[in-house]
Amino acid sequence: MAVGITASVTGRLAPVLPAGAAYESVTDEQMERITYEDLPGDDELVTRLAPPFKEGEAQRFDEFVAKLRAWPPGQVDDPGQCVRNLLSVAAVADITADLREAAIGRIVFNELQARYRSAELRKLLVWVILSPDSGRVINQIPELGFRRKPAEAVVRERCVLYAKKYLGRMLGKLHD
């Protein structure tokens, strides 16, 4: 109580926003300042990303997509945390060199676009990029078939890279 009273008296008492709500305050100016020159290519070793699936191609991954959609961390109510959790899936697949890593990167992007309106998703991705240490990342995902547990710091780093790749495509700054 003493801390609360002191914060109130000194003018430092501020409402606590739910985790991830900071994405709502992302501005267009912040979005425009993000650069993409530092990104690895889609076919390089880091943050591989498959091109958009052609007709019937995605069916090979139906089982994985079903698991991803049912995965509890991908169902949380906080949009900021939900996006970070889904980005963690792409990051873990990448770090652990899963044979499907490029396709999983595309599946996560497709899933994010299906779940969120474009304007909201852009803000969520900018929030991940500008606040890499906010929220949690998931580095152990055996439910989706990943047996290894990469370091949290590396997962955070890759989440930012995937967020940039997705945002760049949404803004027309990167091409598929």
C-alpha positions, 0 to 999 in steps of 0.5 A: 500500500505504501508504494501505491500511495507514494506513486499516487502522491508523486504522480507516478501512478499509471494505469496498467494496460493488459500485456500486449495492449501497447500495440494499439498505440503504434503509430504510422510514423513508427511503422514507416521507420522500420527498415528491411535491408538487414533481413536475410533472404527467404532462402538463406539459413536464417528465417527461411520463408516459403513462397505463397502456396500454389493451388493444392500445395498447402494440403501437405501441411493440413495436419500441422495447420490443424495442430497449430490452430488447436495449440492453446498458446495460439488461442490466448485472448491477448492479441499481442501475446498471441502473435508473439506465440505464433511467431515463436512457432516459426522461430523455433522451426527455424532455429531447430532446422526443421525440414519444414521450416520455410513452409512453417514460416509461411503457414504462420504468416497465413494464419496471422492474416486469417486471424487479424484484420490487416491494420491490426496485424500491422500494428501487432507486428510493429509492436513485436519489432519495436518491443522485442523484450515484451511479453513471453516467447515460447521456446519449447513446443513438443505439441507441434513436433519440436523436440529441441528447446532453443535459447529464449534470446534467440527465439526473440531475435528470430521473432523480430526477423519474421515480424519484419518479413511479414510486415514488409510483405503487408506494406509492399516493401518486400515481395513474395 
